[in-house]
Amino acid sequence: MGLRLGTSSWGEKGWVGTFYPPGTPPIQFLSHYASRFGAVEADNTYYRIPTAKAVRGWEQRVPEGFTMCAKFPRAVVHGGQGPQPDSAAILDGPEACEARNLFLDRMRLMGPKLGPLLIQFPYFNRKAFEKPGPFLERLERFLAGLPTDLRYALEMRNRQWLNEPLLRILRNHRVAWVWADLPYMPAPWELSPELDLLTTDFTYTRLIGDRKATNALTTTFSEPVLDKREELLRWADFLRPQVALPSEHFLFANNHYAGHGPATVREIGSLLGVNPGGVGPAQGQLPLGP
């Protein structure tokens, strides 16, 4: 099993010349990416459900043993295209149900290369859900209706909702609670030690970072612009005993974490002694250039 490392998407054009060789066309991004890292999180599925042709193309461009995770569509977790979440449509509105079914059918085309599917919720203000209870009831129904042969991870962005009732629901349906690095959310080691943070037989970590801070420093994401060494040391200390467990662990770094997702992957991999190009103990460091 072991730790699978990757970035949140592979389509950043600013990586050409620093991660992708100079002149690499977008059609070759994924195949080159898969020669360097062992997993990826597809961000584009949040904005548009991929066609069957697109998913088959992804499957053909990555090797055996590679893992692709993917975000549930916006129609499911946000409820439409408006700037604010539509509480009447989230999870079980007609559009959400149709999008869920089509998304799952399409992602199944990845076959054994498909990893956990990410249910990433936005922050819910009181206009969306005045209290967590109605949302949790709806979430329970939604998770109960998902196919059990696929794996799921869930990210919640309301810090006051990170408690035992939510974790119990995730545990009941074998869904991983996402350990996320966001400026307005507590790190997992900052939560009550009474909470059992392991809700299923795999873990899922996302190093997301502060989008506004990073956007103020870069528009190309071609290199790191923030020194995150101290934060990564804390994450490594937390994750080290977790990834030593005999199960599967996923960790994805966003460009907004430090300015360049691949560099963050290499750094956390080095701290954990894991080769980002595979699974398990490090077998030597990957080169920093293309």
Secondary structure, DSSP 8 states (H G I E B T S, - for coil): -EEEEEEB-S--GGGBTTTB-TT--GGGHHHHHHTT-SEEEE-GGGTS---HHHHHHHHHHS-TT-EEEEE--HHHHT-SSSSS--TTTTTTSHHHHHHHHHHHHHHGGGGGGEEEEEEE-----TTT-SSHHHHHHHHHHHHHTS-TTS-EEEE---GGG-SHHHHHHHHHTT-EE-EEE-TTS--GGGS-TTS----SSEEEEEE---HHHHHTT-SS--S--S--HHHHHHHHHHHHHHHTSSSEEEEEE-HHHHS-HHHHHHHHHHHHTB-TTSSSB--S---S--
